[in-house]
Amino acid sequence: MEERLRQLPSDIIKVVLFGPESTGKTTLSKDLAEYYKTPWVPEYAREYLQDKWDQEQKTCEPHDLLPIAEGQMKLENEATQKAERLLICDTDLLETMVYSEAYYLGYSDPVLKKYALENSYDLYLLTYIDTPWVKDDLRDKPGEREEMYRYFKQTLVRYKRNFIILKGDRETRLKMAIEQIDKLIAHDRIHPQGHQADRRKGDQ
C-alpha cells in the first residue's frame, strides 16, 4: 500500500487547491489548468463516492479513506508524467488526512499521515467559505464550514506549508492565484532547482 501513496519524483511546480467542501476548488482547478494550458488532477473522492452513493445510498465512511488516498495519488502520478512545468491538483493526501482527523476518526491512519506529510507541493491555495454552499449527493455538513475551514488553515500552519487564502468571486480568486503561480514560475526560471529546495525546507 505504501508505494501507492508515494509521490513520483518530479521537478515540476505543483499547486494544490485546499479547503472545505463546496468552496470552489474544482472550478478554480479547471480555470487555472485552462489558463496555463497544463494538466489538472481531479478529486478522486468525487468519482469514488458518487459510485458508492449510486450503489448503496451511503456517503463517505472511515474505511473509504485509504482507497480514496490511493486513487488520488494514482491520478496525480499519472498527470505528473504528462505535465511539463506546472500541475494543478484539486486536492492532496493532506486534505484526506484532515477529513480523517476532523470529520471521521479523530486521527489518521499512520501510513496515510506519513505520505500526507512527505509528499510535497510548492503552493497551497486555501479556499475561503465565502462561496454559497451547494447541496449534492455527497455534501452533508453545511453547518460545519467554519469549523472545518479553521482546521484546514491550522493544518497548513502546523506543517509549515506555503499557502495563501483565496476569497472573493471566481475572477478575483483566479487573479490572486495566477499572481502567486506566476511568481513561482519566474523564480523557477531563474533558479531551476529553487522550488524543490524551498519545498524540502517547508517539510522540515
N, C-alpha and C positions, 0 to 999 in steps of 0.2 A: 504493500500500500504506500509506503513512504516514497518510492520512486514516482508514483503517480501524483504526488503532491509537490514534487520538486520542480522548481522553475528552471527552464533551459537557460544556459549562459547566453548572454547577448550584450551587444554594445549599443543597441537602440535605446532611445528615450521612451520610458513608459510612464503614462499618466493614468491615474485611477479616479473614477467617479465614486464618491464615498458618501454615505448618508442614509437616513431612514427611508422607508418605503414612500412612494408617491411624492418624491421631491425633484423630479425632472432629470434623473441620472441618464436614463436611456435616451431621452430626447437630445440631451446635450452631447452624449457619446456620438450619436449619429451626426449631429451638426458639426462636431469637431472633425470627425472622420471625413466628412464631405469637404470641409474647408481645407484640410491638409492633404486630401486625396490619399488617405492611408487606411489600412485595415482597422477595424474596431472589434473588440471581443464582447459579445453579448453576455447577458447574465444567464448562465446555465440553469440556475434555480427556477427561472420562469418556465422554461420548457419542461423540466423535470416535474415541477409541482403542478403545472397545468395538466399534464398527463395523469398525475396521481388524482387530481380533483375530478377529472373526467371519468376515471375508472372507479374511484372509491368515495367521492364527495368528501375528501379529507384534505386539510391544509398541511403545512409542514409539521413534522414530528421530529423529536431528537434523533431517531435512528436514520433520518434522511440527511443529516448534516455532512457526514463523511462522503457518501455518494455524490452529493452536490459539490463538495470541495474537489473531489477527483474529476468530475465532469468540467468544472470551471478551469482547472489547470490544464486539462486536455485541450480545451478551446484556446486558452492563452498560448500554450506552447505551439500549437499549430499556426496561430496567427503570427507569432514571433518569427517564424521561419519565412513568412511572406512579407513582413514589413521591412522597409529599407532604412528608415531613420526614426520613425515615431510609431508608437502603438497606443491606442486609446482603449482602456479597459473599463467596462461598465461596472465592474466590481472586482474584488480580490478575496483571498482567503482571510485577510484581516476582518473584512466585513462578516464573513461566515462565523469567525470567532466571536465577534461582537454579538451576533444573534444567539449563538450558543450560550454565552455568558449572561446576557441581559434579558433574553426572551424565553429560552427553553430550559437550560440545565443549571444555570448559575455557575458554570465552569466550562472549560473547553477540554476536549479530548487532547491528551498530551502531544500526539502526533500532529493533529490539526494546528495546535498552538505553535509547535516547533516551526512548521513551514509558513504559517501566517506571519511569523516574526522574521524568519530567514529570507523569504522571498522579498525582493527589493524593487522599489519604484522611485522614480525621480520626483513626482509631484502627485499629491492628493488634492482633489477638488471636492471640498466638503459642501454638500448642497443643503442650504437652509430650508426651514419648514414654512417659508412664505409662499409656497405654491399650494393651490387647492388640493385637498385630499380626494382622490378619485377611487371610488369603490370598484373592485372587481372580484373574481372568484378567490383570489389569493390574499388580498389585503384584508386584515381582520382587526387591527388595533388603532383606529384613528385617534382614540383618546390618549395614546401614549407617545405622541410625536415629540413633544418637548423633552420628555424623559429620555427617549431614545437618541434624540439629537445631542443632548448633553453627554450621553455615554459614548457616542461616536467621536465627538470632539475630545473628550477626556482620553480616549484610546490613542488618538493621534498625538496628543501632547505627551502622554505617558511613555510612548515608544519613540518619541522624538522624530516623528515623520515630518517631512516638508509638506506643508499644506497651506491652502488659502480657503477662505469661506466665500461661497458664491450666493449672493442674494439678488433679488430683483426679478424682472421679467426675463423671458427667453433671450432676447437680444442683449440685454445687459450682462447676463451670465456668460453668454458666448464671448462677448467682447473682453470681459475680465479674464476668462480662461485663455483666450488667444494671446493676450498680452503676456501672461505668465509663461505659456508654452514657447512663444517667440524668444523670450529671454533664455530659456533652456537651450533652444536650438542655436541661438547666437553664441552662447557660451561653449556649446559642444563643438562648433566650427573652429573656435579659437583654441580650445583645449579638448581634443578628441576623446581623451580618457577622463576628462574632468568630472562629468556627471557620474561616472562609475565610482570615482574616489569619494565624491560627496555622498553618494548613496551608501557606500560602506560606512562612512563616518556617522551617518544618521542611524545606522543599525547598532552602533556600539552602545 
